[in-house]
Amino acid sequence: MSNITTGKDGENTVKKFLENKGHKVVEQNYNCLPFGEIDLITSRGNVIYFVEVKTRKNDSFMNIVETVNKRKYNAMKRACEIYIIKEKIPRKDYSFILSLVALNLETGNIDFYEDLTLNESL
């Protein structure tokens, strides 16, 4: 299975996972060049979630949260800001949350880090 196939399968699995948690999927693979793409944008209540999906074949490499360094975090944050501006979303109407969802293909485990904040030591 290629990394692209693994990633797309992971995104679709996470999409169903979030829908089962009451999320409405607003966008999938939203392109925000030059900052990359947002894997999933969902909403639940008055909160918009910007979701980075990390799919792994197993947990042997590293903790999934450690894959988001300062550079990646800032690019994700900037992509979210671009989305908010382009879609003309009034800031007062929503809370914005960066999320990370990790899917382990070997075990089927899904870890949902709902509100991703960057460790200031990075």
C-alpha positions, 0 to 999 in steps of 0.5 A, a space after each residue: 500500500 502506497 503512502 498516498 493510499 494509506 493517507 487517503 484511507 486514513 482520512 476517510 476512516 477519520 472522517 467517519 469517526 468524526 461524523 460519528 462524534 457529531 461533526 459535520 464535514 465542511 471540506 476535505 483536502 482544502 488547498 491553502 498554497 503555499 502553506 499546504 492543505 488542511 486534511 479535514 475541516 469540520 464543524 460541531 456546534 459553534 466550533 470549526 475544527 481544522 484537522 490534520 490526519 496522521 496515518 501510521 502502519 504502526 506505533 513503532 516510529 514516534 509519538 504522533 504529536 511529536 510529528 508536528 513541529 513549530 514549522 508544521 504548526 505555524 503552516 497549519 495555523 496560517 492555512 486556517 487563517 486563509 480559510 477563515 478569510 476566504 470563506 468570510 467567517 465572522 470571528 465572533 460566531 465561531 471558536 477555531 480549534 486545530 486538531 490532530 487525529 492519529 490512526 494506527 492501521 495495525 491496531 485500528 486505534 484512533 487518537 483524537 487530540 481535539 485542541 492542539 497547542 504547541 509546546 513552547 519549548 520547540 
